[in-house]
Amino acid sequence: MRLRLPAERPTEPPTGYKIAHPVLSQDGTRAGFTGVSLGGALPYGVLDDASCLYGRRHRPPARLCDCGFHCVHDRAAAEAMLCTAEHRTALLLEVAVLGAYIRFERGFRYARQRVRTATAGPCSCGATALALADAGWGRPGWRALAPVCAGCVRGRTSVPLAGFARLAGEGLKVVARGGGTGLASPEPVSGAEPGVPELVAEAALLQARLDWFQSQLARLGERGTGGVGQG
């Protein structure tokens, strides 16, 4: 006899948590995420539908397949995954589970999702991140990004947190978790018009990048002068 579980009919979409790496399109006009498991080969948007990674024609989530988006019920369980070395630069996502889903003990496997909030951890130096910069790897057509502070952004391709939210669209909110505190900033930034905190952050990044370029020009100038003197 086959066990049939009762169908769930929630009045509001269930909430789940997961981690993912932020990505920026090659031309810098789009932003999204790429997963940390099998789904990492297919970057997705803030509002997106799942597809079967095995190329099968069924609609995710199929019971006899492991396709579909995945998330966990507990925020702390998702945060724990950020402790591993390969996931340190990933973001913590709060998502709305949309469409058909299969509930498991620890989370959901589901057909469609909306990323509500993305929380960026601190820069590798420990300071609070102000931007997401080229992480040195990616997918075809997409650059993976990592949280950085103004002092570490240097000349890398980067986008401020507010800028990433605007490129991603769909009302995404981006929060920076304070370095070493584990606490999120009280005022998330979203895809709306930037406010004073966001403009200050973008100005700090621009100034940091200008300082870096000036230091590079100064080094080149010193080398040129040294070369002439030796002649």
N, C-alpha and C positions, 0 to 999 in steps of 0.2 A: 504494500500500500504506500502510495506516495504522499509525503508530508507537504501540505500546502500552508504556507504562512499567511496570516491575515494581511491584506493590502493596507498600506499606510496612506492616509489622505491628510497631510499636515496643512494647517491654515496658512503657514508661512514656510518659506524654504528653509530646510535645516542648515545649520552653520557648521562648517568644518575647518580644519587647519592643516596646512602642508608647508613644505619648503620648496623653493625653486630658485633658479638663477635668473636674474634679470638679463634681458638681451636687447640689443639695439640693432636695427636693420643696417645693412651696409651703407645705404644712402642717408642714414640718420633721420629718417622721417617717421619711423614706426618703432614702437617699443612693446615688449611682451615678456614672456617667461619661457624657460625650458626646464623640464623636470629633472629630478636627480636619479631616476630609476630607468626602466625600459622606455618610458615615454619621453626621455630626454632628446630623442632624435627629432621630435616634432615640436618646435616652438609654438606657443599658443598665446592668444590675446586675452585681454581682461574678461571679455564675454566671448565664450567659444564653445564649440561642440567637440566631443571626443570622437576619435576614429579608431578603428581596429588596426593596431600596428602590424598585424600579420596579413593584412590585405584581404581579409575575409569580408563578405558582403553583409554580414549581419549588423544590426545596430547595437552599439555599446549601451549598457553593459550586458553582454550575453552571459548566461549562467555557465556555459561550458567553455568559456574563454576568460582571460584575465584582462581584457580590454576595458577602456573607460578611464575617466579621471579617478584618482584615489585621494582620500584625505582621512584624517583621524578625528575623533570626537574631541579629544582633550588637547588644549593648547600646549600644556606642559610636555606632552608626548612628542609634539612636533618640534618644540624648542630643543628637546633632548637630542634630536638628530643633528642640530647645528653644532654639537660638540665634536663631531668627527672631523678629521683633518680635511677631507675632501669637500665638506659641506660648510666650512667656516664662513665663506663669503656668500652663501645663499641667503635669500630673504625669507622671512616668515610670512606666509599668506593666510589671511582669513577669507574664506570663500563661502558663497551661497551655493548650496547643492540644488541644481535645477533639473527638471526632466525626470526620467526614470532613474531609480537608484536601487542598489542592493545594500542592505544594512548588514554590517558585520559587528563582531564584538567590539572592535577597536575603531571602526570607522565606516566609510561609505566607498562604494565603487559606483560611478554614476555617469550620465550621458552628457550633461551640460553644466557649466559653472560660470559664476561671476566672481571675480576677485574684488573684494571690497577694500581691503587694506593690505598693504605690503610694508613690513617692518624691516628696515636695514640695520644691521649690527654695526659695531664700531669699525673704524679703519684698522688696518693691520698694525698700525702704530699705537692703537688704543684710544685715539681721540674720536669724538663723535663725528660721524660721516655727514658731509654736506652734499656729496655728489656720488654718482656711480660712474666708474671709469673702466676702460678697457682692461679686462682681466688676463689677457694674453692667450685666450683660446676662444672657440666659438663653434658655430654650425654653419653650413653653407648659406651665405647671405646674411648671417647674423653674428654680431660680436657679443660675447658674454661680458658682463660688467660685474664690478665688485665695489662695495662701499669704500669711499676714500674721504679724507679730510682735506681742507684747503692746502695744507702744507705738503701733502703727498701726491696731489693730482699731477703736478709737473706738466709735461707736454703731452700726456696721454689723451686720447679721445675720451671725452667725458660729457656727462649731462647732469645738471643739478637735479636734486630729488623732485623739485616742483616741475622741472622740465620733463623729466621722465613720466611723471603723472599726466602731464598735458599730452605728451605723445601717445601714451597708452590709451587715454580717453576713458569713456564709460564711467566717469565719476570716481576713478581710482584714487585712493588716499595713500600717501606714502609717509611713513613715520620713521624717524631716526632714533634708534635706541642709544642712550648715552653710553660713552665709553666707560667700561668697568662698573657701571651702576646696575645694568640689567633693566633700567627703567626707560620707557619710551618718552619721547618729547610730548608735552601736553597739547601741542597744536599741530596736528597732521597737515600736510600740504596736499592739495588735490589738483585736478585738472582745470580748476577755475582760474580766473585772472589772478596773478601773483599778488600777495600782500607784502607788507613791509618786511616780515621775517624772511620770506622767500627772496625778495630783492636784495636784502642784505647778504644772504647766503650766496646768491649768484655774483654779487659784487666782490665778495671775498674770494671766490673761485677765480674770477677774472683777474683780480689783483695778484693772486698766487701764480697764475699762469704767466702774467706779464713779468713778474719778478724772475721766474724761471727762464723765460726767454732772454731777459736782460743779462742774467748770469751767463747764459750760453754765449751771447754776443760778446760779453766781456772776456770770456775765456778765449774765444776766437781772436779777439783783438790782441790779447796778450801773446798768443802764439805767433800772430803775424808780426808783431813788434820784435819778438825774440828772434824770429827768423831773419829779419833785416839786420839786427845788430850783429848776429853771428857772421854775416857775410862781410 
